Amino acid sequence: MNAPLEVLYDDGPCLVVNKPPGLLTQAPQGIDSLEIAVKEFYRAREEKSAEENLYLGIIHRLDRPVTGAITFARHARAAKRLADQFQNRTVSKTYWALVEGTLDSDEGTWIDYLHKRHGMAQAIVVPEDDPRGKKAILHYRVRGQVNGATWLEIELETGRTHQIRVQASSRGHSVLGDSQYGSSVAFGPECEDERDRAIALHARTLGFRHPMRDEQVVIEAPLPAYWPALD
């Protein structure tokens, strides 16, 4: 990771950062990831060497081309308490997306059944009676039109692989820049490696209970500079 870590919230064992595009949340050894950058952040602050063991709880993930708020935990107790909130769906998450085309309604709910293809980082919509399918629900609201695209605010009720991307694409409204799911519109800085490209999907807000105190935390992640101005 070349750019410095953008810290949005740093309190006790909780750290929320603004994930850049083109970076995996977690990756096998030898491949760059956000996990590595966060561990380096803690090692530098705590003056730990690379040889010393350092615990980092990865609570949730964002897709490689997606940006925005993502949280980590510095010790296991905090990690479990945060993970339980995600598991019990008491965490609030809002995404912003720019999608192709114009939607029929200014707000609504999308319900689909998704299947993550075996051995591939890709999901598809399957019929409701397909035993491989997992129910996927999201709620959207149109916030405006921007350069011919539609600006959506999205709340996830479930958290399936590539959920927003595949549900939008299946309705003819691919996220800008998301060539994996049918977008033909370029978005973000040009990159030699297609895997480093950004798409117009951003984890805008993240809300949770602080794992060590009875306190609600709500974080807002600034948009990357290459996004168009949104009013």
N, C-alpha and C positions, 0 to 999 in steps of 0.2 A: 504494500500500500504506500504510494508515494506522497499523497496529501496528508497533512496532519489530521489526527482524529478530532472530529467536531463533537465535543461533549455538550449535551443538552441538559443533563441532570446528574449530579454527583453527590450522593448523600449516604453515608454509612456503607453498607454492602451493595447499594443500588447504583448502577451506572446506566444512563440512557444516552446513546449517541445517534448522530444523524448519518445513517449509512450512505456511502457513495455508490454510484452505479458500477456495474462490472466486477463486483467483488462478492465472492461467496461468503455466506455467514460463517460456515464451517467447512473445512476441506481436509482431504488426506494430507499426510506429511509431505512437505515439499511444494505444496500449492498455496499461494497467497490467500489469506482470508481475513475477515473482520476479527475473528477470534484471535489471530496472531497479533493484530494491531492493538486490541484491547489488553491482551496479556503484556505486551511491551509497555503500554501505558502504565499498568500497575507495577511492573518490574522497575521502571524508571522512578516512579514515585516512592516505592517501598525499598529501593536500592537492593533489589534481589538480582542475583546473577542468572544467566540463562540456564545454568545447571540445576538451580533450585526449583523444587516443585511449587507450582502456583495453581490453586483451584480457581476455576472460572465456570460459573453456571450459565449455560446457554438455554435461555427460557423459551425462546421462540425464534423463528427465522424469517428473513425476507428473501425473495427470489434474487438471483444474481443481478438482473438489470433494474431492480426496483430500489428506490431510495426511501429514506425517512427514518422515523423513530424506531429504535430497537433497544431492548433492555437486556442487561447482564447482571449476574449476582456474584459477589466476591466470596461468599461462603455458602456451604451446603444448606444450612437452615433457611437462609433467605431465599435460596434458589427453590427449595421445596415449597415455601409459602407462596412465592410468585407463580410457580408452575401450577399449583393448585388453583390459583385464580384463573389462569388461562384454561385449565381443564374444566372448571366449573362455569366458565363463560361470564365471569363477573368483571372481566377487563373490558374497557371500552376502547375501540379502535376505529378511527376514521381515516379513510383513504381519499386522496384526490386523484382523478384520472382525466386525461384528455382522450376522447375516443372518436373514431371516424363516424360520420353521418349524424343524423338528427333522430332522436328518440321520439316515439309516438306519444309518450306521456312524460310530464315533468317530474314525476316521482312514481316509485313502484317497488315491487319485490320480485326478484328472480329466484325461481326454485328449479333446480336441475339435479340429476344424478350423475356423478362424475366417477370416472375410473382412471386411475393412474396406470399408464401402460407399463408393463413389466420391463424392468431394465432400462427404462427411458425416463428422462425428466420432462414428461409430457402427460397431460390429462386430456380425456375426451368425454363428451356427453354421451351417456348411454340411456336406454329406455328405463323407466321406473321399475320394471319387473326384472331387470338384469341383475343377477346376484352379485356382480362385481361392483355395482354402483353404490356410491355413498351420497347421501342427501347433502346438497349444497344450497344455502340460502343467503342472499344478500339483499340489502335495501339501498336504493339509490335516490338521489335528488339532483335534478339538473340545476346547476348554478349559473350557467350562461353559455354563450357561444364565443369561441376564441379562434380566430384565424381559420374559420371553416370547420373547426372541430367542436365537439360538445364537452363542456367541463362538468364532470360528475363528482358529487360527494357520496361516498359509499361507506356503509356500515356492514361489516360481516357478522352474520349470525353463526356461521360455521367457519372452519378454517381448513379447507381442502387444498391440495396441491394446485397451484396456479389458478385458484378459484376465480378471482376477478377476471383474469386474462381469458380464460376459456369460456366463462359465462358471457362476457361481453362479445367475444369473437363469434360465438355460436348464434348470436342475434344480429350479426352483420355490423358490429360496432367495435372492431378491434382497437385495442389501446395503441395510440400512435407509437411507431417505432418497433412494435412487437411483431417482427417478421415470422417468428415461430408460430404465431397464431393468426397469420393472415394479413397483417398490416403492410401496406405498400407505401406508407408515408414515413419518410425519414424523421428522426427526432434526436436531439441532443448532439454533442460533439462527434465528429467523425473519428472512427477508430479502425486501425488496421485489422484487429482481431474482432470478429463479429460478436464474440462472447463478452467483450468489454463495452458494448453499446448500451446506452440507456433507453428505457421506454418511459412513456408519460404516465407512470404510476408511482405515487408517493404516499408513504405512511405519514399522514399529516398530524394526527393526534394519537396519544396513547395515555390511557388513564388506568390507575391501579391503586390498591391500598399499599402503603409502605409496609414492607414485611416485618419491620421491627417496631413500628409505632402505629397507633390507630389514627392514620392520617391519609386522606385522599391526595394522590399526586396526579396531575394532568400536565402532560408535556406536549408542546407544539413544535414540530420540526419545520424550519424554514425551507422553502423550495430551493432547488439548485438554481444557480444564476442563469442557466440556459433555458429555463422555462419562460414562456411568454408572460407578460404582466397580466395578472388576474385581478379583476375589480370585484 
